[in-house]
């Protein structure tokens, strides 16, 4: 076998109003178990998912409740081309709605990205196959939040129902 490695950056095109979860999994049952995790956690969930086999026929397995997103997931995962990876595109819901349940799916090894941001997958290819090296999720930081930014963040989180209490929070820099 050759020890040569080639790298490629794969752009994941996320439709307007959608989010994506990308990760590493194993075993053909991944597709059914992730499907069940979504439909049993979010009533009326609209999503499409795909899983790339790494042995046997090495097919892209796919399921979902939204045919457009199901097709997008399968085509995107074929472009990424790394065995034992999965991708889920969702509409009308957010990754946070399913993350805990998804993490408990026995076949799921790692969740690498859960985002609506621009997403790139860095892939390494050898004579054996392809593997994920890293993900680029969104953009690099532009600075450190100010007191005003902190206030706005906390107000936003209260608005969407987060239970953070500023009264019980002591910033590390004040300790």
SERO-4910 file (N, C-alpha, C, O; in steps of 0.05 Angstrom, whole numbers):
BEGIN
 pado doro    nc1    nc2    nc3   cac1   cac2   cac3    cc1    cc2    cc3    oc1    oc2    oc3
  Unk    A     17    -24      0      0      0      0     17     25      0     38     26     13
  Unk    A      8     45    -14     22     70    -15     18     86     11     -4     84     23
  Unk    A     37    101     19     34    117     43     28    146     36     28    164     53
  Unk    A     22    151     10     15    178      1    -13    186     11    -32    170     12
  Unk    A    -15    211     20    -41    222     29    -47    247     14    -30    265     10
  Unk    A    -72    249      5    -82    272    -10   -104    284      7   -121    270     18
  Unk    A   -105    311      9   -125    325     25   -144    340      6   -137    349    -15
  Unk    A   -169    341     15   -190    355      0   -209    369     20   -215    359     41
  Unk    A   -218    393     12   -238    407     28   -265    404     13   -268    412    -10
  Unk    A   -285    393     28   -312    390     16   -330    411     29   -333    412     53
  Unk    A   -343    427     12   -362    447     21   -389    433     25   -399    419      7
  Unk    A   -402    436     48   -428    426     53   -448    449     48   -447    469     62
  Unk    A   -465    446     28   -485    466     22   -510    462     39   -523    442     37
  Unk    A   -515    481     57   -537    479     75   -560    498     65   -556    522     63
  Unk    A   -583    486     59   -605    503     48   -614    524     69   -611    520     93
  Unk    A   -624    546     59   -635    567     76   -655    555     95   -673    540     87
  Unk    A   -653    563    121   -672    553    141   -666    526    151   -683    515    166
  Unk    A   -644    514    144   -637    487    152   -613    487    171   -598    506    173
  Unk    A   -610    465    186   -587    459    202   -577    432    194   -591    417    181
  Unk    A   -552    426    201   -540    400    194   -525    389    218   -513    404    234
  Unk    A   -525    363    221   -509    349    240   -492    329    224   -502    315    207
  Unk    A   -466    329    230   -447    312    216   -431    297    237   -422    309    257
  Unk    A   -427    270    233   -413    255    253   -402    229    242   -404    223    219
  Unk    A   -391    214    261   -379    187    255   -396    166    270   -404    170    293
  Unk    A   -401    145    256   -418    124    267   -407     97    256   -387     96    242
  Unk    A   -421     75    263   -413     49    253   -438     32    250   -457     36    265
  Unk    A   -438     14    233   -458     -7    230   -483      3    214   -491     26    218
  Unk    A   -493    -14    198   -515     -8    180   -540      1    194   -557     15    183
  Unk    A   -543     -7    220   -567      0    235   -568     30    243   -588     40    252
  Unk    A   -546     44    238   -545     73    243   -568     88    231   -581    104    245
  Unk    A   -575     82    206   -596     97    192   -623     94    207   -637    114    212
  Unk    A   -630     70    214   -655     65    228   -656     78    256   -676     89    264
  Unk    A   -634     75    270   -633     85    298   -633    116    299   -646    127    316
  Unk    A   -619    129    280   -620    158    280   -648    168    271   -658    187    282
  Unk    A   -660    154    252   -687    161    243   -706    159    268   -721    178    273
  Unk    A   -705    138    282   -722    134    306   -716    156    327   -735    166    340
  Unk    A   -691    163    331   -684    184    350   -698    210    343   -708    224    361
  Unk    A   -698    217    317   -710    242    309   -741    241    311   -752    259    323
  Unk    A   -754    221    301   -783    221    301   -795    217    329   -817    225    334
  Unk    A   -780    204    346   -789    200    374   -783    223    392   -793    225    415
  Unk    A   -766    242    383   -758    265    400   -772    290    392   -780    306    409
  Unk    A   -776    294    365   -788    319    355   -813    311    338   -810    303    315
  Unk    A   -837    314    349   -861    308    333   -861    324    307   -857    348    308
  Unk    A   -867    311    285   -868    325    259   -841    333    249   -840    350    231
  Unk    A   -819    321    259   -792    328    250   -790    325    220   -798    306    208
  Unk    A   -778    346    207   -772    345    178   -742    343    175   -727    362    181
  Unk    A   -733    321    164   -704    316    162   -699    295    140   -716    280    132
  Unk    A   -673    294    132   -663    273    115   -636    265    126   -620    283    133
  Unk    A   -630    239    126   -605    230    137   -592    210    119   -606    197    103
  Unk    A   -566    208    120   -551    188    105   -528    177    121   -517    191    139
  Unk    A   -521    153    116   -498    139    129   -481    125    108   -492    112     90
  Unk    A   -455    128    109   -437    116     90   -425     90    101   -411     91    122
  Unk    A   -431     68     88   -419     43     97   -389     43     91   -380     57     72
  Unk    A   -374     28    106   -345     27    102   -335     -1     95   -311     -6     93
  Unk    A   -354    -20     91   -348    -47     83   -371    -59     68   -392    -46     65
  Unk    A   -368    -83     59   -390    -96     43   -394    -80     18   -375    -73      4
  Unk    A   -419    -74     11   -425    -59    -14   -417    -30    -13   -416    -16    -34
  Unk    A   -410    -19     11   -401      9     14   -421     28      1   -414     45    -15
  Unk    A   -446     26      9   -467     43     -2   -473     66     17   -467     65     40
  Unk    A   -486     87      6   -497    108     22   -526    100     29   -543     98     11
  Unk    A   -531     95     54   -557     87     64   -572    113     72   -559    130     83
  Unk    A   -598    115     66   -611    140     72   -640    136     80   -653    117     71
  Unk    A   -650    154     97   -678    154    106   -686    183    111   -669    201    108
  Unk    A   -711    187    119   -719    214    127   -749    218    123   -763    201    113
  Unk    A   -758    241    132   -786    248    130   -790    270    109   -813    277    102
  Unk    A   -769    281     98   -770    302     78   -753    292     54   -729    290     56
  Unk    A   -766    287     32   -753    275      9   -730    293     -2   -709    282    -10
  Unk    A   -734    319     -3   -713    337    -12   -688    335      6   -666    334     -4
  Unk    A   -692    335     32   -670    334     51   -657    306     51   -632    304     55
  Unk    A   -673    286     47   -662    259     45   -643    256     21   -622    245     24
  Unk    A   -652    266     -2   -635    266    -26   -610    282    -22   -588    274    -30
  Unk    A   -613    306    -10   -590    323     -5   -570    309     14   -546    311      9
  Unk    A   -579    296     34   -562    282     53   -546    260     38   -522    258     42
  Unk    A   -560    244     22   -546    222      8   -526    233    -12   -503    223    -13
  Unk    A   -533    254    -27   -514    265    -47   -490    278    -33   -468    276    -43
  Unk    A   -495    292    -11   -473    305      4   -454    285     15   -430    288     13
  Unk    A   -465    264     27   -447    244     39   -431    229     17   -409    221     22
  Unk    A   -443    225     -6   -428    212    -28   -405    230    -36   -383    220    -42
  Unk    A   -409    257    -37   -387    276    -44   -365    275    -22   -342    275    -29
  Unk    A   -374    274      3   -354    272     25   -338    246     22   -314    246     24
  Unk    A   -352    225     18   -340    199     11   -323    186     33   -304    172     26
  Unk    A   -330    189     58   -316    177     80   -333    156     93   -356    161    101
  Unk    A   -323    132     95   -338    110    108   -344    116    137   -329    130    151
  Unk    A   -366    104    146   -375    106    174   -380    135    183   -376    142    206
  Unk    A   -389    152    164   -398    179    171   -428    180    167   -439    164    152
  Unk    A   -440    200    180   -469    205    176   -473    235    174   -457    251    184
  Unk    A   -496    242    161   -503    270    160   -533    272    161   -548    255    150
  Unk    A   -543    292    175   -572    297    177   -577    326    171   -566    344    184
  Unk    A   -595    331    152   -604    358    146   -632    360    158   -648    342    155
  Unk    A   -638    382    172   -664    385    185   -675    413    180   -660    432    176
  Unk    A   -701    415    179   -715    440    174   -737    443    196   -751    424    203
  Unk    A   -740    468    206   -760    473    226   -754    463    253   -771    460    271
  Unk    A   -729    456    258   -719    447    284   -689    453    286   -677    461    266
  Unk    A   -678    450    309   -650    456    314   -636    431    325   -648    414    337
  Unk    A   -609    430    321   -594    407    331   -598    403    361   -600    380    371
  Unk    A   -601    425    376   -604    423    405   -629    407    413   -630    395    434
  Unk    A   -649    406    395   -673    391    400   -668    361    401   -684    346    413
  Unk    A   -647    351    388   -643    322    386   -615    313    396   -609    289    396
  Unk    A   -598    332    404   -570    324    410   -568    303    432   -553    283    428
  Unk    A   -582    306    454   -579    286    475   -588    259    466   -575    239    472
  Unk    A   -610    258    452   -620    232    442   -601    221    421   -596    197    421
  Unk    A   -591    237    403   -572    228    383   -546    217    395   -536    197    386
  Unk    A   -536    230    416   -512    221    430   -517    193    443   -497    178    447
  Unk    A   -542    186    449   -547    161    462   -552    138    441   -556    115    450
  Unk    A   -552    144    416   -555    123    395   -529    106    396   -507    116    393
  Unk    A   -532     80    401   -508     63    405   -488     64    382   -464     61    387
  Unk    A   -497     68    357   -478     68    335   -463     94    332   -442     94    319
  Unk    A   -472    115    344   -460    142    341   -434    143    358   -435    140    382
  Unk    A   -412    147    345   -386    149    358   -379    178    366   -371    183    388
  Unk    A   -383    196    347   -375    224    351   -393    242    334   -400    236    311
  Unk    A   -400    265    346   -414    286    330   -393    307    326   -382    319    345
  Unk    A   -387    313    300   -366    331    293   -376    360    289   -361    379    293
  Unk    A   -401    363    280   -412    389    276   -443    388    278   -455    368    271
  Unk    A   -454    409    289   -483    413    291   -487    443    287   -483    458    305
  Unk    A   -496    451    263   -495    479    256   -513    487    233   -524    470    219
  Unk    A   -517    513    230   -529    525    206   -508    542    192   -514    554    172
  Unk    A   -484    544    204   -462    559    193   -451    546    168   -456    523    163
  Unk    A   -437    562    152   -422    549    130   -405    526    141   -392    530    162
  Unk    A   -404    504    127   -390    480    138   -372    468    116   -380    465     93
  Unk    A   -347    463    124   -328    449    107   -318    424    121   -313    425    146
  Unk    A   -315    403    106   -304    378    117   -277    374    104   -274    374     80
  Unk    A   -256    371    120   -229    366    110   -225    336    110   -227    322    131
  Unk    A   -219    325     86   -218    297     82   -189    289     73   -177    303     58
  Unk    A   -179    267     84   -154    255     76   -160    230     60   -178    215     67
  Unk    A   -146    226     38   -150    202     21   -123    187     18   -103    199     12
  Unk    A   -125    161     22   -102    143     18   -110    122     -2   -133    123    -13
  Unk    A    -93    103     -8   -100     82    -27   -122     64    -16   -135     51    -31
  Unk    A   -126     64     10   -147     48     23   -174     61     21   -194     48     16
  Unk    A   -175     87     26   -201    101     27   -198    129     36   -177    142     34
  Unk    A   -220    140     47   -221    168     56   -230    169     85   -245    153     94
  Unk    A   -220    190     99   -227    195    127   -229    224    133   -216    240    120
  Unk    A   -245    231    153   -248    258    161   -225    267    179   -219    253    198
  Unk    A   -212    289    172   -190    300    187   -201    320    207   -194    320    231
  Unk    A   -219    338    197   -230    359    214   -254    371    200   -260    366    177
  Unk    A   -268    388    215   -290    404    204   -284    434    209   -272    441    229
  Unk    A   -292    450    191   -291    479    194   -320    489    196   -335    488    177
  Unk    A   -328    497    220   -355    505    226   -356    535    229   -348    546    250
  Unk    A   -367    549    209   -369    578    211   -343    593    206   -327    585    190
  Unk    A   -339    615    221   -317    633    216   -300    635    241   -308    626    263
  Unk    A   -276    646    238   -258    649    261   -268    672    278   -281    690    268
  Unk    A   -262    672    304   -271    693    322   -260    720    314   -238    723    303
  Unk    A   -276    741    318   -268    769    311   -259    785    336   -248    807    333
  Unk    A   -263    773    359   -255    787    384   -267    773    408   -278    751    406
  Unk    A   -265    786    431   -276    776    456   -300    793    463   -300    817    460
  Unk    A   -321    780    473   -346    795    479   -341    816    501   -325    812    519
  Unk    A   -355    838    498   -354    860    517   -376    856    538   -392    838    535
  Unk    A   -377    874    557   -399    872    577   -426    875    563   -445    862    571
  Unk    A   -428    893    543   -453    896    528   -460    870    514   -484    862    514
  Unk    A   -440    857    502   -445    831    488   -455    810    508   -473    795    501
  Unk    A   -443    810    531   -451    791    552   -480    795    560   -496    776    562
  Unk    A   -488    821    564   -515    828    571   -535    819    549   -555    807    555
  Unk    A   -528    825    524   -545    817    501   -548    787    499   -569    777    494
  Unk    A   -525    772    504   -526    743    503   -545    732    524   -562    715    519
  Unk    A   -542    742    548   -559    733    570   -588    739    565   -606    723    571
  Unk    A   -594    763    555   -622    771    549   -633    753    527   -656    744    529
  Unk    A   -618    747    507   -627    729    486   -633    701    497   -654    690    491
  Unk    A   -616    691    514   -620    664    525   -645    664    543   -660    644    543
  Unk    A   -650    685    559   -674    686    575   -699    687    556   -719    674    562
  Unk    A   -697    701    534   -719    704    515   -727    677    504   -751    672    499
  Unk    A   -707    659    498   -713    633    487   -717    612    508   -720    588    501
  Unk    A   -717    619    534   -723    601    555   -700    587    569   -705    567    583
  Unk    A   -676    596    565   -654    584    580   -656    591    609   -666    612    616
  Unk    A   -647    573    627   -651    577    655   -626    589    669   -625    589    694
  Unk    A   -607    599    655   -583    611    667   -591    634    686   -608    651    679
  Unk    A   -579    635    709   -585    656    728   -560    672    733   -540    662    744
  Unk    A   -560    697    725   -537    714    729   -530    718    758   -507    722    765
  Unk    A   -550    715    776   -546    718    804   -528    696    816   -514    701    835
  Unk    A   -528    672    803   -512    650    814   -486    647    798   -470    629    804
  Unk    A   -482    663    778   -458    661    761   -437    680    769   -441    704    772
  Unk    A   -413    669    774   -390    685    781   -369    681    759   -358    659    758
  Unk    A   -365    701    742   -345    697    720   -318    689    731   -310    698    753
  Unk    A   -303    673    716   -277    663    725   -258    686    731   -242    684    749
  Unk    A   -260    708    716   -241    730    720   -247    745    746   -231    762    754
  Unk    A   -270    740    758   -276    753    784   -270    735    808   -272    744    831
  Unk    A   -263    710    803   -257    691    825   -229    696    835   -221    682    854
***
